[in-house]
Amino acid sequence: MPFNARELEAVVFDMDGLLIDSEAIYLRASVEAARELGFELSEELYKSVVGLTMQAGEDIIRKGMGANFPFDDFNRKMHALLEIEFARHVPLKTGVEELLAHLAERGLPLAVATSTSRRRAESHLTHAGVMPYFSTIVTSGDVTRGKPDPEPYLLATKRLGVSPQSCLALEDSHNGVRSAHGAGLQTIMIPDMLAPTDEISGLCIAVMENLHKVREQFLV
């Protein structure tokens, strides 16, 4: 279906790596936590869990790191490092503030569909100063099947009261793109840690460099 900005009824955003410049912070904390326990967690393994729910990510890391990996200790150390980092600053990705202000001027309802917990999502969005823009937030605890399943995006559009086909999804991860496309949303990928594959590009109406480009080329 051709994209028509004037027929757009809502926009749903991913959070980590799309709104919040957090994926590199998560990577550093994960690598450091594993190293403190005497293990090396590769960037490749970390990238394989981007966009997944916490439980799905845990399963992959446990399998990838082996039976002797003390995941619970790793998880505690990683979250302690994240708390320190995010207490200092919750950085926004390029173009977030301008795009949100533009969409608010147009009166479009906005939502977040994230694989993280509600506590973390609300904390990050509040500290970054963008929480008031969003009508609803779908988090890992709101769904039984997380990304790449369509459920998070289907729930977001249901809460917004719009059809998925009239809604735009903005995503940075492969699993997020699969989720949004599977739900029927028109999807734009703004890559962060993961470049699009041919499969992922085929699921998107566009792949853009940053949110400034999205605003300038799709949402004027």
N, C-alpha and C positions, 0 to 999 in steps of 0.2 A: 504494500500500500504506500503510495507516495506521501511524503511528509508534508503537512501543511500546518505551519505554526499558528495560523488563525483559527484552526479547528482544535487546537490543543486545549485540553480541559484540566490537566494537572501534570506535575513532574514529580518523579520519585528518585531520590538520591541514595546511592550507597554512602557509607560513612568513611571507613578506614581506607585511605589511599585515594579517595575521591573528594570528600569534603575536608577531612582531617589529614594532614601530612604525617601519618603515623606509621606506615608500614616499615619504613627504614628504622624507626625507633623500636618497633617490635622485633625486627631482625637483630639489631644490636643487643637488645636485652636478652633475647633467646640464645644467641651465640655466647654472650658473656656468662649467663647462668649455667649453660652446659659446661663451659670451660672451667668455671669455678668448681665443678664437680668432677673434673678430669675427663670430660668428653668433648669431642668436636662435632658440633652441629653444623652441617653444610648449608650454604645459602640455597643450594638446589633443593634440599629437603624442606627448608623453611618455605620457599616459594610454592612448593606443592600443596601447602595447606592454605594459601591465601584465598580468602573468600569463603572458606568453609566454616561450619559451626565449630564451636570450641570442642565439642565431643568428637566430631569427625577429625579435626586437626590433631587432637590427642591420640586417637587411634593410629593415625599415620605416623606421628612422631615416635610413639612407642614401638611400632613395627620397624621403622627405619633406624632407630637407635639401638635396637636389640633388647634382649630380655634382661640384661644387667643394668639397663639405664634406669636410674631412680627418678621416675617421672614426677612423683609428688614433690620431692625436694627441688627438682628443676622448676616446677610450676611456681612454688613459693618464692624461689629466688628471682625468677623472671618477673613476677608480679610486684615484688618489692622494688626491683629496678625500674619498672614502669611507673610505679607510684611516685618515685623520686623525679623521674624525667617529666612526667605530665604535671607535677606540682609546680615545676618551673614555668612551663609554657605548653599550650596546646596549639600547635601551628596549623593554620589553614592552608589549603592548596591554592595555587595561583588562580585568581579569577572568581573565587567563591563569593566574596562579599558583593562584588559588582553584579554577578549573576543573580544572587538571591534578591538583591534590591530591585533589579530589573523585573524579575518575576512577581515580586510583591506589588510593584507599580501596576502590573497588568492584572492583578487580582487573582492570579492562579493559585489554587491550593497546592501545598507542597508536603511531601512525606519523606521519611527516611526508612529504608529497608536494610538492616544491618545484621550480620552474623554474630555480633557481640552481645553482651548482656545489657539489660536495661540500665543497671546502675552505671556501667562504664559509658554507655551511649549518652545518657542524660548528663553525666559529669563532663564528658568531653565537649558536647555541644553547648552546654551552659558556659563553661570556662572559655570556649572559643567565641562566645557572644552571638551565636547564631540560632540558639534554641527557639526564640520567639517566631522565627519564620515558619516553623513546621506545625502543621495541623495534627499530625500523628507520627508515631515512631514505632516501627515493627522491629522487634529484637528477637534474639534466639529463643527466649522463653515464651514467645507468642505463637510459635509454630511447632508442629510435630516433625516436619521435614524442612530442613534448612536448605540454603543454596548448595548445589545447583537446581534443586527442586523449585518449581514455580511458586510454591505456597507463600513465601514472604511477599512477593510482588502481588499476588492475587489478594492477599489480605490487605496490603496497603491500598490498593485501588478500591477494594470493598469499603474500607473505612473512609476513604475520600468521597465515596459515592459516585465514582466515574467508571466507565468501561475501560478495561485494559487497553483496548485499541485506540482510545482517545488520549492515552497517557504516554509521556516520554520517560524513559529510564536512563539514568546516567550512571555508568559503571566503570570500574578500573580493572576488574579481575575476570578471568575466563569463567569461573563458576558463577559469578554475578551476571555476566552476559547471558549465560545459558539459562539462568533462573528467570531473568526479565523477558528474554525472547520466548521462553517456554510458556510464560504467562500471557503472552500476546502483546506486550508493550513494544513500542518502537524504541530501539535501544541505540545509544551512542556510547562507544567506549573511549575513555580517556586513559590511556595506559599509564601505569605507575611502575610497579616492579616487573610486570609481565607484558611482553610485546604480544600483539594479537597473532594467532596462527591463521591459516587460511580458513579453517572451520569457524573461528570466532569472528573474523572479518565478515564472513558470509551471513552471520546472524545479526549484524549491525547495519543500521542505515548509514553510519559513518564512524570513522575512527579519527578523533581529533587530538591535537597536541595539548590543549588545556581548556579550561572553562571559559576563558576570554573568547577563544575561537568558536566555542559552542554558541555563546551569546551573539557574537557578531554574524555568524553564518546561518544559524537555525532559528534564533529566537528574537529577531528584530521586529 
